Amino acid sequence: MKDIAIVGAGLVGSLQAILMAQKGYNVSVFERREDLRKAKLLSGKSINLALSDRGWKALELAGIAEDIRAIAIPMYKRCMHAPDGSLSYQPYGREDQAIYSVSRGGLNQKLMNLADDYPNIQYYFDRKCEDLDLSSNTLKFRHTANKTEEQHRFDRIFATDGAFSAVRMRMQKSTMFDYSQKFLDHGYKELVIPANEDGTHKLDKNCLHIWPRGEFMMIALANLDGSFTCTLFFPMFGETSFDTLKTREQVEAFFHKTFPDAVPLMPTLLDDYFANPTSTLIMVRCEPWNYQDKVLLLGDAAHAIVPFYGQGMNCGFEDCTVFDQMYKEANGNWDGLLGRFSEFRVPDGNAILDLALLNYIEMRDLTADPDFLLRKKIEAKFTQLHPDKWLPLYSQVTFSNTRYSDALKNDARQQVVMDQVMQLENIHENWNEPYVMEKMLALVS
Ligand SMILES: Cc1cc2nc3c(=O)[nH]c(=O)nc-3n(C[C@H](O)[C@H](O)[C@H](O)COP(=O)(O)OP(=O)(O)OC[C@H]3O[C@@H](n4cnc5c(N)ncnc54)[C@H](O)[C@@H]3O)c2cc1C
């Protein structure tokens, strides 16, 4: 048994293909789209993603981290843009810690190019998986170009076909498979800040820029060509929403009022707003992620989350790391492996889904709240003094490999401590006094 199928040549599928090829399997990767490397990709019109430690760990495991580093831009801080145009900065972690802006399309292409080094990986493009016969493990594809049907049987299948996974849909119809989905009230639209004429960036490229505005926000991440991809996260419906911003005049007035410092940087704003799609955000929980020892869901197919912790891809890449560890612990014996993986990993998929939702509130709302900012300052100081006693939640999620489910539990304990510290008299004036740190130490010891 040496033949493996991967359905979906996105980020997680392409990485898993390399990791399985390295173990000596013959890997067939089926992708519904044409080869991304032949399609025209417009920089600045693709999503860019924040890649962090969990993602890097998986890339290192595959031996390709340095190749990816070459197309990644470090972001050390959040740069908050207030409505009056003033800027404030929050480091993400220690001075040397960063999250990295990478283009999703660029990263996907790079992973496919790296996969080309393995003669035992074969990509099949224009193959849309339409169904799977679970009894015989036969995948059914429609060739999207010539409309013909194909069937292929495999002993093991990794389904990495994203949030609307066709393989998962088939598993949903089997017994004892739990599934839930929820669309967020907010959707998103991509916009662009082009490069200066000399190719330099118009904003600090080493920051993730955020315009937090309560019910909504805009963010911007740098691209290699000097542009920024901006993403407006905005209600789908309601008084101020994608639904109500209908004319060029309405959009222009809204942006001038809400993001006045960004408008001069976005000369194609109105054209982009009407040309680019409004996309929705979906959350998916399901369990188990396996069907017997035959099929395993990985990445968004298993756990689609909202993008506000920058963890969707990182979590999907971590799926690959965890699978690799468990495979090696089992000495390559597949008996019960997929079930054990699912049992271990589902709580972490659920936890990052919860954390990502919490971070949405934090990013759009709390980053402009003085109490929130003070909590962060106190936490940062305490972490510096007692790194063995306190790692802020953001660092646990972004700069560590702590299980997401443990990070969520640790956060609940830390919140109790911080609530008490924030009750100290005149805490906004006295937060830097030694007794505040002493109190925290007493509370955590
Ligand atoms: C606006 C936004 C911002 C984000 N920001 C971040 C971030 O900063 N950091 C981060 O870590 N994550 C982020 N994410 C999440 C990240 O994009 C996803 O988690 C990641 O792309 C998941 O990878 P995947 O390979 O599981 O799925 P996908 O990337 O969705 O890939 C699935 C692949 O399967 C193919 N496919 C689908 N159906 C079929 C079928 N029936 N047959 C064959 N092929 C099929 C698709 O064409 C695609 O190539 C963000 C997401 C969004 C929407």
The ligand as an ORCA input file, in Angstrom:
! r2SCAN-3c Opt
* xyz 0 1
  C      -9.705     36.961      4.442
  C      -8.915     35.808      4.986
  C      -7.734     36.038      5.655
  C      -7.008     34.979      6.192
  N      -5.865     35.256      6.906
  C      -5.163     34.226      7.429
  C      -3.935     34.500      8.131
  O      -3.517     35.645      8.295
  N      -3.234     33.446      8.635
  C      -3.679     32.153      8.495
  O      -3.001     31.239      9.002
  N      -4.825     31.873      7.839
  C      -5.566     32.869      7.297
  N      -6.705     32.611      6.595
  C      -7.161     31.214      6.491
  C      -6.456     30.474      5.369
  O      -6.627     31.123      4.144
  C      -7.021     29.069      5.292
  O      -7.090     28.503      6.571
  C      -6.164     28.197      4.409
  O      -6.147     28.696      3.102
  C      -6.683     26.770      4.448
  O      -5.928     25.974      3.605
  P      -6.546     24.645      3.013
  O      -5.502     24.089      2.121
  O      -7.093     23.822      4.113
  O      -7.809     25.109      2.176
  P      -7.876     26.081      0.836
  O      -6.745     27.034      0.926
  O      -9.248     26.536      0.807
  O      -7.574     25.030     -0.309
  C      -8.522     24.094     -0.715
  C      -8.161     23.646     -2.129
  O      -9.049     22.616     -2.516
  C      -9.562     22.900     -3.814
  N     -10.893     22.293     -3.875
  C     -12.025     22.690     -3.256
  N     -13.042     21.870     -3.530
  C     -12.540     20.915     -4.342
  C     -13.116     19.771     -4.972
  N     -14.403     19.484     -4.814
  N     -12.312     19.003     -5.738
  C     -10.984     19.281     -5.888
  N     -10.401     20.363     -5.337
  C     -11.164     21.163     -4.555
  C      -9.594     24.413     -3.882
  O      -9.613     24.879     -5.214
  C      -8.302     24.760     -3.157
  O      -7.193     24.750     -4.009
  C      -7.458     33.650      6.043
  C      -8.642     33.405      5.344
  C      -9.369     34.466      4.821
  C     -10.645     34.179      4.109
*
